[in-house]
Amino acid sequence: MAKSSPLADQIVLVTGASRGLGWAILKAFIGNGARVVLNYRSTPADQLHNTISSEYRDDEDTRSRIFPCQGDITDPAQCRAIFSAAEQHFGSPITTVVNNAMAGKFKFNGDARPKIHELEWEQIDTQLQGFLRGTLNTTKAALPGFEGTGFGRIVNIGTNLLSNPVVPYHDYVAAKGSLLAFTRTSAAELGEKNVTVNMVSGGLLRVTEASESTPDDVFKLIEGVTPLKRVITPEEVADVVLFFASPWSRAVTGQDIQVDGGLVMR
């Protein structure tokens, strides 16, 4: 598969890739022959090594295509260091960036979310730092490589809560809204460089670390009102990320695709 896949020549940075959706995205790219930079911030290195070794125990070639690289993408210097280390490791610059990292340990628990009268600006700012500032830093760090190769793909991870705020997580959704705006303005500026910028917006996923605290009745509610009658998985979101990185999306930029089983239609 590595030789025949249209993604085999890509070097992909997945931020926040040590678990949850990020790990599913990494596995999808690896399964399609890409080389992947597994960015993480605080996961213990030995735990990460054990996870990779367990997943690809008998496949040394696959393990060689995964480059774990610690760094906080909200820090511009650390972000640039990730790109430099990846280029040195693989011998070529990063071609594709998936901005997946979340700020802190966000939990999708509607009962525990701050209501407007409880909300502080610092809570919104924390989410902006993770999503918008982190994406600005990775985009800027990626540009020299994109310009050198004449090719680039950026995929930002959004949320269907922008279109259907069934649970108003004010801080999280406000930051994702800013990220959608930046996705579109970046697409408008970078298109002439053969760089596409798109967003993939999942709904509640079964199950990630962020959604493990979601009450069961919420999952059942979504199953009941979603046309596909099921809760979407991280692997299904990863499939659409692959589409935006692939040649089949070469004429698509500035778009936001909802991957939620049809809960949001537009």
C-alpha positions in Angstrom: 0.0 0.0 0.0 2.8 2.4 0.8 4.1 2.3 -2.8 0.8 2.6 -4.6 -1.1 5.1 -2.3 -1.4 8.7 -3.6 -0.4 9.8 -0.1 2.9 7.9 -0.1 5.0 10.9 -0.9 3.5 13.1 1.8 5.1 14.0 5.1 2.2 14.8 7.5 2.3 16.6 10.8 -0.6 15.7 13.0 -0.8 17.8 16.1 -2.1 16.3 19.3 -1.7 12.8 17.8 -0.9 10.7 20.8 -4.5 9.8 21.5 -8.1 10.1 20.5 -8.9 11.6 17.1 -5.3 12.6 16.5 -4.2 9.0 16.9 -6.9 7.8 14.5 -5.8 10.4 11.9 -2.2 9.3 12.3 -3.1 5.6 11.8 -5.2 6.5 8.7 -2.2 8.3 7.1 0.2 5.6 8.1 -2.1 3.0 6.6 -2.0 4.9 3.3 1.8 5.0 3.1 2.5 8.5 4.4 5.3 9.5 6.7 3.8 11.1 9.8 5.2 13.5 12.5 3.4 12.5 15.7 3.3 15.8 17.6 2.5 15.6 21.3 2.9 18.0 24.2 2.7 16.1 27.6 2.2 12.4 27.0 5.1 10.5 28.6 7.6 9.4 26.0 7.8 5.9 27.2 4.0 5.5 27.1 4.0 6.8 23.5 6.7 4.4 22.5 4.8 1.5 24.0 1.6 2.6 22.2 3.4 2.7 18.8 5.2 -0.6 19.5 2.0 -2.3 20.5 0.1 -1.1 17.4 2.8 -1.9 14.9 4.6 -4.7 16.8 5.7 -6.8 13.8 6.1 -4.0 11.2 9.4 -2.2 11.4 8.8 -0.4 8.1 5.6 1.2 9.4 7.2 2.2 12.7 10.0 3.9 10.7 7.4 6.1 9.1 6.4 7.5 12.5 8.4 10.3 14.0 7.3 11.3 17.5 8.2 14.9 18.1 7.3 16.7 21.4 6.5 20.4 21.3 3.9 23.0 22.2 2.6 24.4 19.0 1.3 27.5 20.8 4.9 28.5 21.3 6.3 29.8 17.9 9.9 28.7 18.6 8.8 25.2 19.6 6.6 25.0 16.6 9.4 26.0 14.2 11.6 23.4 16.0 9.1 20.7 15.2 9.2 21.5 11.5 13.0 21.7 11.5 13.4 18.3 13.3 10.9 16.7 11.0 12.7 17.9 7.8 16.0 16.7 9.2 14.6 13.3 10.2 12.8 12.6 6.9 15.1 14.6 4.6 12.2 16.6 3.2 9.9 19.3 4.5 6.4 18.7 5.9 3.8 18.7 3.0 0.6 18.4 5.0 -0.5 19.8 8.3 -3.5 18.5 10.4 -4.3 20.9 13.2 -6.0 18.7 15.7 -4.5 19.6 19.1 -6.9 20.7 21.8 -6.1 23.1 24.6 -5.8 21.5 27.9 -8.0 18.6 29.0 -11.3 19.8 27.5 -14.3 17.5 28.4 -17.6 17.3 26.6 -19.9 17.3 29.6 -22.8 19.6 29.2 -23.7 19.5 32.8 -20.3 20.8 33.8 -19.9 23.5 31.1 -19.7 27.1 32.2 -22.9 29.1 31.6 -22.6 32.6 30.3 -23.0 34.1 33.7 -20.1 31.9 34.9 -17.9 32.3 31.9 -14.6 34.2 32.1 -12.6 35.6 29.3 -9.6 33.5 30.3 -11.6 30.3 29.5 -12.2 31.6 26.0 -8.7 32.7 25.6 -7.4 29.3 26.6 -9.3 27.8 23.7 -8.2 30.5 21.3 -4.6 29.9 22.3 -4.9 26.2 21.5 -6.9 26.3 18.3 -6.2 29.7 16.7 -2.7 30.6 17.9 -1.5 27.0 17.4 -2.9 26.9 13.9 -1.3 30.3 13.1 2.0 29.0 14.3 1.9 25.7 12.3 0.7 27.5 9.2 3.6 30.0 9.3 6.1 27.3 10.1 4.9 25.2 7.1 5.1 28.0 4.5 8.8 27.8 3.6 8.4 24.1 2.9 5.2 24.6 1.0 6.8 27.3 -1.1 9.9 25.2 -1.8 7.9 22.2 -3.1 5.1 24.2 -4.7 2.6 22.1 -2.8 0.8 22.1 0.6 -2.3 20.8 2.4 -3.7 22.1 5.7 -6.6 20.4 7.3 -8.1 22.1 10.4 -10.3 20.2 12.8 -13.6 22.0 13.6 -16.9 21.1 15.1 -20.5 20.7 14.0 -21.5 22.7 17.2 -20.9 25.8 15.1 -23.9 24.9 13.0 -25.9 23.1 15.7 -25.0 24.3 19.2 -27.2 21.7 20.9 -24.9 22.1 23.9 -23.5 25.6 24.0 -19.8 25.1 25.0 -19.2 28.8 24.6 -15.4 28.9 25.0 -14.8 25.9 22.8 -17.2 26.8 20.0 -16.1 30.5 19.9 -12.5 29.4 19.3 -13.6 26.9 16.7 -15.6 29.7 15.0 -12.4 31.8 14.8 -10.6 28.8 13.4 -13.2 28.4 10.6 -12.7 32.1 9.7 -8.9 31.7 9.6 -9.4 28.5 7.5 -11.2 30.6 4.9 -8.9 33.6 4.9 -5.9 31.3 4.7 -7.4 29.5 1.8 -8.0 32.8 0.0 -4.4 33.9 0.4 -2.5 30.6 -0.1 -4.4 29.2 -3.1 -2.0 30.8 -5.5 0.8 28.8 -3.9 -1.0 25.5 -4.6 -1.8 25.2 -0.9 -5.4 24.2 0.1 -6.8 24.9 3.5 -10.0 23.1 4.6 -11.8 22.1 7.8 -13.3 18.8 8.9 -16.0 19.2 11.5 -17.0 16.1 13.5 -19.8 15.8 16.0 -19.6 14.0 19.3 -17.4 11.0 18.7 -17.5 7.5 20.2 -15.3 7.6 22.1 -12.3 9.8 22.8 -10.7 11.1 25.9 -12.7 14.3 25.5 -16.0 12.5 25.1 -15.6 9.8 27.7 -17.3 12.0 30.3 -20.4 12.6 28.1 -23.5 10.9 29.6 -24.8 7.9 27.9 -28.2 9.5 27.3 -26.6 12.1 25.2 -25.1 9.4 22.9 -28.5 7.8 22.7 -30.2 11.1 21.8 -27.7 11.7 19.0 -28.3 8.2 17.7 -32.0 8.9 17.6 -31.9 12.2 15.7 -29.0 11.5 13.3 -30.1 10.1 9.9 -27.5 7.3 10.1 -28.8 6.4 13.5 -25.4 6.0 15.1 -22.6 8.1 16.7 -19.7 8.7 14.3 -16.2 7.3 15.2 -12.8 9.0 15.1 -11.8 6.7 12.2 -14.7 8.1 10.1 -13.6 11.6 10.7 -10.0 10.6 9.7 -11.3 9.3 6.4 -12.4 12.8 5.4 -9.1 14.3 6.6 -7.4 11.9 4.1 -9.7 13.1 1.3 -8.6 16.7 1.9 -4.9 15.6 1.8 -5.4 13.5 -1.4 -5.3 14.5 -5.1 -9.0 14.0 -5.3 -9.6 17.3 -3.4 -7.1 19.3 -5.4 -9.7 21.8 -6.5 -11.4 22.2 -3.1 -10.3 24.8 -0.6 -11.8 27.0 2.1 -14.5 24.4 2.8 -15.9 22.9 6.0 -17.3 19.4 5.8 -19.6 18.1 8.5 -18.8 14.5 9.5 -21.7 13.7 11.9 -23.9 11.2 10.1 -26.1 13.9 8.6 -27.0 15.6 11.9 -26.1 18.9 10.2 -27.1 19.3 6.6 -26.4 22.4 4.4 
